[in-house]
């Protein structure tokens, strides 16, 4: 949405998307609500200090999403949508804010804010996820190769499965499957991504397990860190492949030495 600052803003955090929940040891925490200014002076304080507050908040290691936008009908009101990795991340945000120029100079501005736990859920990608998914892939991989790969798979009709981890409207993970040419039914699992600030929380594991369940009984091949994928049931695989080597791993019954070929989108990447 677009506010009076002239920028587009993401929709507010939803408490629960529809899908299969990810069992986190510590739930994420979402904040939604409003800042309500009572006079012009408070509006000017908000206009002056909120941009820097938003920037510093987004830079926090535990802040997964932070957005503020001015109400299009009432410029004295700002809406907010925030997501933190857990309660400790929120506490760190509160502590930093308390000592910041915004925290010290905005105490008279009214707050109407609700706090709630947010459980990521795994669901199929939809067309509405395009921009958020592009941003997730750039964040997770530090470039555009995986975004272009996913676009090409989609354009070629080779995107067999595309699942996202949705934390109240914020995409924090993704997994894709594409067909492999092989001696039997088989898929290549790639890319697999988790937002940089949401890693090591079990989101990637949940995505991989959902993808494997969807593919069963077909073989699934992945190129990735051996230790991580071994814990998920993959084993090093001696297949005739452009990706042959220790990082090529498989779950399934393809014969050793048999040839596999990925979808055209992977050629040359």
N, C-alpha and C positions, 0 to 999 in steps of 0.2 A: 504494500500500500504506500501511497505518497502523502507526506505531511507537509506542513507549512515551511519546513526547512528545505524542501525541494528534493529530498532523498526518498528512495524506495525503502520500505521496511518489511521485514518478515512478519507473517501472521503471529499472533500470540501463542505461547506454549499451551498445548492441550494437555489435560491431565492424563488421558489414556487413549492411545490409538488402538485400532482393532488389529489383533494378530496374536502370535504366540509369545508369551512373556519371557524375557531373559531374567534368569534368577541371579541377581547381583547380591554379593555379600553385604554391600552397603548401598542403599537406594540413592538415586540422584534426587536433587531437590530443585523444584521449580518455584519461581515467584511470578505472579501476575498481579496487575492492579493499576493504580493511578497515582500521580502526583498532582495535587490541586493547589494552584496559586490563588491567593485571596486579593491581590492587588497588582498594579503594574510593576512595582518594585520587585516583587517576587518573580514575576514573569521575566524580567530582565536578568535576575540572578540565574534563573534556569537557563535562559538563552546563552548566558555567558559561560556557565560552568559545566553544563551537562555534556557538551561535546568531549571535553577532556576527561570527564568522569567515565563516559562510555568507552573511550579509547583505553584508559587504564584498566577498566574492568575486563575488557576483552583480552588484555594481555596477561591476566592472571592465569596461572597454570591450571587452576581448577574451574575456570569459567568456560563452559561449553557453548553458551549462547547469551548475548546481551543486546537488547534492543529497546530503544525509547523513541516514541514519536508523538508529536503534538496533535491533539484532536483537531480535525479539519473544521469542525463547527464551533469549538470553544478553545481558543488559543491559551487559556489559562490552565488547561489540563494536558498532562503528558500521560500516555499509556506506557506500560513497561512489560517486558517479557524476558525472563532470565532463566538460565538453567546452569546448575552447578554440579560438579562430579559427585559430591556427597555433602554431608553436614559440615565436615571440617573445611571443605572448600568454601561453603557459604560463610562460615565463621571467619575465615581469613579475609573474605571480601568485606564483611561488615567491619572488621578491625581496620583494614586499610582505608575504607570509606570514612570511618569516624575521624581519622586524623587528616583527611584531605581537605582542600579548599571547599569542595562541594559539601562534604559532611559537616564542616564547621559553619558554613554560611547559609545553609538551606534548612536549618532546624525549624523555622517557622512555616515552611511549606507543608501543606497537609499531605498525609500518606494514607492511602486505602489499598493495602497490599495483602495478598493471600499467599501463604506458603503451603506447598504440597509435595509429597513424594512422587517421583516420576519413575516408572518402570519401563525400560525400553521393550518394545515388542518387535518381532520379526514378521514382516509382511512382504508381499510382492511389490516390486517397483511399479509406480504409476507415471503417467505422462506429467503429472504435476510435480514430480520429484526432480525434473531435469536440472534446474539451476542448482538446487541443494546438493544433488549427487555429483555434479561437476565440481563444486567447491570441496566436497568431501574427498574426492579422488585427488585433487590438487594438494590438499592438506596432508593426506596420508602418504603420498608418493613424492611430493615436492616438485611436480611437473605436470605436463599435459599428456604424456604418452598413454597412460591408462584411460584417461577420458576419451582420447581419440580411438583407442582400442575398443572401448565399450560402444562408442558411436558406430564404429564400423561393423561390429558384431550385430548391432541392432539393424543397421541398414541392409546387411546381407541376409537377414533372417536367420542368423546363427546364434542368437542370444536365447539359448534354451531355457535358462532360468536366471532371474535377477531378483534377489531379495535384499531388502534394506532393514537395518535396525533403526527403528523410529522411537525417539525419546520425546514424546509429547509434541511431535511436529519437527523436531530437530533430528536430522539424519546423522547417526554416529557410527554406522557400519554398513558394509555392503559385500555381497558375494555374487559371482556370476558363474554360470556353467555354459559351455558350448560343446557341440558335437565333435568327437574324434573319429577319424577313419581308423578302424582297427579290425581285428579278427572277430570281435564280438561287440555288443553294445558298450559304448564307452563315452565318457565326457572328460573335458579338461576344465578344471576349476581355476578360473582366473578372470579378472583380478579379485583378490580378497583384501578388503581394506577396513580399517577402524580409525576413526578420528584420532589425531595425535594425542589429544588431551583425555581420551577415553580408553586408551590401551591398557592392557594388563588387568582387565576387570571381568573377563569372561565373555565379552561381546563377540570377538572373533571366533572363539570356540563354539558358541551357540550358533552362529551363522554357518560354520562349516558342518556342524552336526545336522542342521536342518537341510542343507544342500545334499549331504550324503543320504539322508532318509528319503529325499525326493528322488534321487538317482537310483536307489536300490531296485533291482539287483545288478545294474550296470556297473562296470568298472569306472573308477574315478582316478584321474591322474592329476598331479599337482607338481609345480616346480616351486620349492620354497625351503625354508630353514628345516633341516632334518629333525632337530630336537623337538621343535614345536609340532610338526606334523606326525612324528612317531608317537607322541602322546595321544594323538587322535586316531591312531590305528593304521596310519600309512607306513609302508615299508619301502626301502630303496628298490628301484625297479630297473632291470636290465632289458629295456625295450629299445628297438630301433627307432630313434627319434632325434629331431634336431636338438632336443634338450637332454640327451643321454648324459648320465653322470650321477653323482651322489645326490644332487638336489632334485632329481626326477624320482618321484615317489608315487605309489599306487595303492589303492584298495580295490581288490577284484581278482579276476581269474585270467587275465591276458597272459599268454604263454611267454616265457623269457625269450628274448630275441625277436619277437614279433614286431611288425612295423606299425607305428601309429603316426598319423598326420593331423595337425590341428586345422581349425578353420582358417580360411584365407586371410582373415584380419591379423593373424599372428605372424604371417610370413614377412620377414624383414624388420620386425620390431627388435 
